[in-house]
Amino acid sequence: MARLRYCPVCGIGVGPQELLSRHPVTGAEGPERPDESDDQAWLDWHAQSYELTCAHGHPLPHRVLSVDTLVMSYVGQPTAGKSTMIKQLGKALNSTALSGRGLITRTSLGSRRLFDDLYDHDQVPGTETAHADSPHLSVVFEIDSLVDGRRRPAMDVMVFDCGGEDIFADDGENVRQRTPFLPVSDVVVFALPPAGLPGLPDDLRVVDLAQTKVTEAWFAQASAWIGLRPASRAPEDQVVVVALTKADRYRTGDRFVLPAELLRARRLQSTAVGLDETLAAEQPALFAFTDRAGGGPLLELAAQVNDTVFLTAVSGAAPDDETKQQLFGMAPNRSLDPLLIALMRRGLGRFSTAAGPA
C-alpha cells in the first residue's frame, strides 16, 4: 500500500495535473480540486457532489494525493458470495464497528450512490461481466485514525468486485482485460463457497460436481494473472485471503462440520479481545477443515500469489434457520476479516491486547 500513482482500471498516471473532477450523476465537469489545507473549500466541493477521476473518467478516492490507498479485490465463481461480503463490509464500515479500535470509517461521498446501486438490496444481484465500455469500478471507503482524541486521515480503500463470469464470457476479451486491477491489488479475497469443496458431505453440496471445476478455474486463472504483478511489487506485499463463504450452510443434520467457534461473530468493540491473536489461533483449524473438505489444491493455487494465505469463515447474512440465530449472532461482521488483516499488517488500529484500551 502506498500513494496511488496509476489508475487501477486503465493504468494511466494519477497526479495533480492528470486528475479530473466531475459530478457523479450527470458527469458534468466539476470545479478545480480544492487546496488540501482549505477545509471550507472541501466542504463546498463535497456539497456539490463532485468526485475525482483519472483522465479516462474512472472514479478515484478524493484524497488520492494525500492519503495512502489500499486496493482490495474479490474474485470467485458466480454466486460465491463476493457481493454479499462487500455489502456486509460496507455496512460495518458505515457504522461505529471499529471505533473502539481507534478507527473511524465510512463510504466516500463519491461512492455512496454506486454502493447503494450495487449492494443496498435484500438480495444482492450478481456482478455483471466487465467490458471495455463498462469496466468494473471500485467503491471507495475512507478510514481515519483517532490519535490523542484527534481525527486524522489514515487510508482510503478501493474495493473491486469481479464478475463471476469474467473468465468465461466469449466476447474477444479475457480475464486480464476485464480485471486489470488484480495484479496491483494489495488484498485479494478468493471466495470459496461450499459448492467448491468436493470433499464435503453430499448433503452440503448444493450444486453438482461441475461447480468444483468452475472454482478451480477461477483460482487458477486469477492466481496466474495476479502473479504478473509489476516488478516493483513483491509477492509478500499482497495479502491473500481465502474466505469460506456461506458458512451458515456448514451443517449436516444437527451438527456443524466446521467448528462452531470459527463461525461466531467477532467482538470488534471489546479491546480486551486481541483480534490479531484470535485470527492467528483460528488458522490451523480452518486449514485442516479446508484440506479435509478437498480444498488443498485450491489453497496451493492461492499460495502462488503469496506463500502466506489467510483463511476465514464468513456468513454474509444472518441464518434463516432460527435454531442457528443464537450461534451466529451478527456473524456477517466476519466479512471485515480480510480488511482487518491488512490493517493489522500496516499498524492501523488497535487490534492487539497489548495495545491497551481505546
C-alpha positions, 0 to 999 in steps of 0.5 A: 500500500502506498500513494496511488500513482496509476489508475487501477482500471486503465493504468494511466498516471494519477497526479495533480495535473492528470486528475479530473473532477466531475459530478457523479450523476450527470458527469458534468465537469466539476470545479478545480480540486480544492487546496488540501489545507482549505477545509471550507473549500472541501466542504463546498466541493463535497456539497456539490457532489463532485468526485475525482477521476483519472483522465479516462473518467474512472472514479478515484478516492478524493484524497488520492494525493494525500492519503495512502490507498489500499486496493482490495479485490474479490474474485470467485465463481458466480454466486460465491458470495463476493457481493454479499461480503462487500455489502456486509463490509460496507455496512460495518464500515458505515457504522461505529464497528471499529471505533473502539479500535481507534478507527473511524470509517465510512463510504466516500461521498463519491461512492455512496450512490454506486454502493447503494446501486450495487449492494443496498438490496435484500438480495444482492444481484450478481456482478455483471461481466466487465467490458471495455465500455463498462469496466468494473469500478471500485467503491471507495471507503475512507478510514481515519485514525483517532490519535490523542482524541484527534481525527486524522486521515489514515487510508482510503480503500478501493474495493473491486468486485469481479464478475463471476463470469469474467473468465468465461464470457466469449466476447474477444476479451479475457480475464486480464482485460476485464480485471486489470486491477488484480495484479496491483491489488494489495488484498485479494479475497478468493471466495470459496463457497461450499459448492467448491469443496468436493470433499464435503458431505453430499448433503452440503453440496448444493450444486453438482460436481461441475461447480468444483471445476468452475472454482478451480478455474477461477483460482487458477486463472486469477492466481496466474494473472495476479502473479504478473504483478509489476516488478516493483511489487513483491509477492509478500506485499499482497495479502491473500485471503481465502474466505469460506463463504456461506458458512451458515450452510456448514451443517449436516443434520444437527451438527456443524462440520466446521467448528462452531467457534470459527463461525461466531461473530467477532467482538470488534468493540471489546479491546480486551479481545486481541483480534490479531491473536484470535485470527492467528489461533483460528488458522490451523483449524480452518486449514485442516477443515479446508484440506479435509473438505478437498480444498488443498489444491485450491489453497496451493493455487492461492499460495502462488500469489503469496506463500502466506494465505489467510483463511476465514469463515464468513456468513454474509447474512444472518441464518434463516434457520432460527435454531442457528440465530443464537450461534451466529449472532451478527456473524456477517461482521466476519466479512471485515476479516480480510480488511482487518488483516491488512490493517493489522499488517500496516499498524492501523488500529488497535487490534492487539491486547497489548495495545491497551484500551481505546 
